[in-house]
Amino acid sequence: MLLFVGLGNPGDKYSKNRHNIGYMAVDRIAEDHGFGPWKSKFQGMLSEGRLGSEKVLLLKPETFMNLSGQSVGEAMRFYKLDAEDVTVFHDELDLAPGKCRVKRAGGHAGHNGLRSIHQHIGEHYQRVRLGIGHPGQKDLVARYVLQDFAKADQEWLDPLLSGLSNGAAELAKGHNDRFLNAVAQQVAPPRSSTSKAPRSAKPRHEEHTPISNPGEDTRSSLQKLLDKFR
């Protein structure tokens, strides 16, 4: 059994925030893979299902971001899981928007949700780091992550979420390279090598130019009469 955790803050006020991309990821997986209904459990919302042959629990802690570890730790203890069975989906300031990386163990890099999880289960869990970009200045970070994604962000956000869902079964199997490839196929799909450049359209004046018989006299009657007296 595996535990996939999506980090975010509960409530409609935060639902479209950059900080909530972890929630968005597990929501998409649950929807696309026919998981069971979300139930209130372990200080969060829990959904059960399967990814390929693996039984997977999806968890959205509702303790607010900086206390996420309480919910994760409670779920782990109940199901007798180890930290190695846990994968956490979270926003990553140090990756460009739409980028995705997988990492196991290591530090929390100042992320409040990861810091809390470290405190409750240690560092030996897996993370799926979802790039949201950086505002450029450290003092702008708190405001930036609690803002909604911009309209222009949908160009990469929806393909990213689709890719995460498409590759979720590979992630559950431990095939991280295949998982990342599934994400890349959605975010930056390859161009077909057999595709041809579109033909350029003819100028409009060519499309409507009448074709006349070279031997035909196209002069008007008046012109013919005038030409007689020249």
C-alpha positions as CSV (number, residue, x, y, z in Angstrom):
1,M,0.0,0.0,0.0
2,L,1.2,3.5,-0.9
3,L,0.3,6.9,0.4
4,F,0.2,9.8,-2.1
5,V,-0.1,13.2,-0.3
6,G,-1.1,16.4,-2.0
7,L,-0.1,19.6,-0.1
8,G,-2.2,22.7,0.1
9,N,-4.5,24.7,2.3
10,P,-8.2,23.8,2.9
11,G,-11.1,26.0,1.8
12,D,-12.4,27.7,-1.4
13,K,-10.3,30.8,-0.6
14,Y,-7.1,28.9,-1.3
15,S,-8.3,26.3,-3.9
16,K,-6.7,28.0,-6.9
17,N,-3.5,29.2,-5.1
18,R,-0.1,28.3,-6.4
19,H,0.5,26.7,-3.0
20,N,-2.3,24.3,-3.7
21,I,-0.9,22.6,-6.7
22,G,-0.4,19.4,-4.6
23,Y,-4.1,19.3,-3.9
24,M,-4.8,19.8,-7.6
25,A,-2.5,16.9,-8.5
26,V,-4.1,14.3,-6.3
27,D,-7.6,15.6,-7.2
28,R,-6.8,14.9,-10.9
29,I,-5.4,11.4,-10.1
30,A,-8.5,10.6,-8.1
31,E,-10.9,11.8,-10.9
32,D,-9.1,10.2,-13.8
33,H,-8.5,6.8,-12.1
34,G,-11.9,6.2,-10.5
35,F,-10.9,6.5,-6.9
36,G,-13.5,6.3,-4.2
37,P,-15.2,9.4,-2.7
38,W,-13.2,11.7,-0.5
39,K,-13.8,11.1,3.2
40,S,-12.8,13.1,6.3
41,K,-10.1,11.2,8.0
42,F,-6.7,11.7,9.7
43,Q,-7.2,15.5,9.9
44,G,-7.6,15.5,6.2
45,M,-9.5,14.2,3.2
46,L,-8.8,10.6,2.1
47,S,-9.6,8.7,-1.1
48,E,-8.8,5.0,-1.8
49,G,-8.2,3.4,-5.2
50,R,-5.7,1.5,-7.3
51,L,-3.0,2.6,-9.8
52,G,-2.3,-0.5,-11.8
53,S,-1.7,-3.3,-9.4
54,E,-0.9,-1.0,-6.5
55,K,-3.4,0.0,-3.8
56,V,-3.0,3.7,-3.2
57,L,-4.4,6.1,-0.6
58,L,-4.7,9.8,-1.6
59,L,-4.5,12.3,1.2
60,K,-5.1,16.0,1.4
61,P,-4.1,17.3,4.9
62,E,-6.6,19.9,6.1
63,T,-4.4,21.1,9.0
64,F,-3.1,24.0,6.9
65,M,0.2,23.8,5.2
66,N,2.6,24.3,8.2
67,L,1.0,21.4,10.1
68,S,0.7,18.9,7.3
69,G,2.9,16.4,9.1
70,Q,0.3,15.8,11.7
71,S,-2.1,14.4,9.1
72,V,0.5,12.4,7.2
73,G,1.9,10.9,10.4
74,E,-1.5,9.9,11.7
75,A,-2.4,8.1,8.4
76,M,1.0,6.3,8.3
77,R,0.6,5.0,11.8
78,F,-2.9,3.8,11.2
79,Y,-1.9,1.8,8.1
80,K,1.5,0.8,9.5
81,L,3.4,2.4,6.6
82,D,7.0,3.5,6.4
83,A,8.3,6.8,5.1
84,E,9.5,5.0,2.0
85,D,5.8,4.3,1.2
86,V,4.9,8.0,1.1
87,T,5.1,10.3,-1.9
88,V,4.3,14.0,-1.4
89,F,3.2,16.3,-4.3
90,H,4.1,20.0,-3.6
91,D,4.8,23.3,-5.1
92,E,8.5,24.1,-5.9
93,L,9.7,27.7,-6.2
94,D,13.1,26.7,-7.5
95,L,11.7,25.0,-10.6
96,A,10.4,26.9,-13.7
97,P,6.6,26.8,-14.1
98,G,5.5,23.4,-15.5
99,K,8.7,21.6,-14.6
100,C,8.5,18.4,-12.6
101,R,11.2,16.5,-10.7
102,V,11.2,13.5,-8.4
103,K,13.4,13.4,-5.3
104,R,13.8,11.0,-2.3
105,A,15.0,12.2,1.1
106,G,17.0,15.4,1.6
107,G,16.2,18.7,3.1
108,H,12.9,20.7,3.0
109,A,14.4,23.9,1.5
110,G,12.3,26.1,3.7
111,H,8.9,24.7,2.5
112,N,6.6,24.8,5.5
113,G,4.6,21.7,4.5
114,L,7.8,19.6,4.0
115,R,9.3,21.0,7.2
116,S,6.3,19.7,9.2
117,I,6.4,16.3,7.5
118,H,10.1,16.1,8.3
119,Q,9.2,16.6,12.0
120,H,6.7,13.8,12.0
121,I,8.0,11.1,9.8
122,G,11.6,12.0,9.0
123,E,13.1,12.8,5.6
124,H,13.1,9.5,3.8
125,Y,9.9,10.0,1.8
126,Q,9.6,10.7,-1.9
127,R,8.6,14.1,-3.2
128,V,7.2,15.1,-6.6
129,R,8.4,18.7,-7.0
130,L,6.0,20.8,-9.2
131,G,7.5,24.0,-10.5
132,I,5.6,27.3,-10.0
133,G,8.5,29.7,-10.6
134,H,9.9,32.3,-8.2
135,P,8.7,35.9,-7.8
136,G,12.3,37.1,-7.9
137,Q,12.6,38.5,-4.4
138,K,12.5,36.5,-1.1
139,D,10.2,39.0,0.6
140,L,7.6,38.4,-2.2
141,V,7.4,34.7,-1.8
142,A,4.6,34.4,0.9
143,R,2.3,36.6,-1.2
144,Y,3.2,34.9,-4.4
145,V,2.4,31.3,-3.3
146,L,-0.9,32.4,-1.8
147,Q,-2.0,34.1,-5.0
148,D,-4.2,32.2,-7.6
149,F,-2.6,30.9,-10.7
150,A,-2.8,33.6,-13.5
151,K,-4.9,32.9,-16.5
152,A,-1.8,32.5,-18.7
153,D,-0.6,29.7,-16.4
154,Q,-3.4,27.4,-17.6
155,E,-1.3,26.9,-20.8
156,W,1.1,24.7,-18.8
157,L,-0.9,23.9,-15.6
158,D,-3.5,21.7,-17.2
159,P,-1.1,19.7,-19.3
160,L,1.1,19.2,-16.2
161,L,-1.8,17.9,-14.2
162,S,-2.8,15.6,-17.1
163,G,0.8,14.3,-17.3
164,L,0.9,13.6,-13.6
165,S,-2.3,11.6,-13.8
166,N,-1.2,9.8,-17.0
167,G,2.0,8.7,-15.3
168,A,0.7,8.0,-11.8
169,A,0.6,4.2,-12.3
170,E,4.3,4.2,-13.3
171,L,5.1,6.4,-10.2
172,A,3.3,3.8,-8.0
173,K,5.4,1.0,-9.6
174,G,8.6,3.0,-8.8
175,H,9.3,3.7,-12.5
176,N,10.1,7.3,-12.0
177,D,11.7,7.7,-15.4
178,R,8.6,6.5,-17.1
179,F,6.5,8.8,-14.9
180,L,8.5,11.8,-15.8
181,N,8.3,10.9,-19.5
182,A,4.5,10.8,-19.3
183,V,4.6,14.3,-17.8
184,A,6.9,15.6,-20.5
185,Q,4.7,14.1,-23.2
186,Q,1.9,16.4,-22.0
187,V,3.8,19.5,-21.1
188,A,6.1,19.5,-24.1
189,P,4.8,17.0,-26.7
190,P,7.3,16.1,-29.5
191,R,6.6,17.3,-33.0
192,S,5.9,14.6,-35.6
193,S,9.0,14.1,-37.9
194,T,6.6,13.3,-40.8
195,S,4.6,16.5,-40.5
196,K,4.8,18.8,-43.5
197,A,4.8,22.6,-43.4
198,P,1.5,24.0,-44.5
199,R,1.3,25.3,-48.1
200,S,1.2,29.0,-48.4
201,A,-2.0,30.3,-49.7
202,K,-2.2,32.1,-53.0
203,P,-2.6,35.9,-52.9
204,R,-6.2,36.9,-53.0
205,H,-5.8,38.8,-56.3
206,E,-4.6,35.7,-58.0
207,E,-7.6,33.7,-56.7
208,H,-10.0,36.1,-58.4
209,T,-8.1,37.0,-61.6
210,P,-10.2,35.9,-64.6
211,I,-8.5,33.9,-67.3
212,S,-9.3,35.3,-70.8
213,N,-8.7,33.7,-74.3
214,P,-5.6,35.4,-75.8
215,G,-7.3,35.6,-79.3
216,E,-10.5,37.1,-78.0
217,D,-11.2,40.9,-78.7
218,T,-12.2,42.2,-75.4
219,R,-12.7,45.9,-76.5
220,S,-16.1,47.6,-76.0
221,S,-18.2,48.7,-79.0
222,L,-17.3,52.4,-78.3
223,Q,-13.6,51.5,-78.1
224,K,-13.8,49.7,-81.4
225,L,-15.5,52.7,-83.1
226,L,-12.9,55.1,-81.7
227,D,-10.1,52.9,-82.9
228,K,-11.5,53.1,-86.5
229,F,-10.8,56.8,-86.7
230,R,-7.3,56.8,-85.2
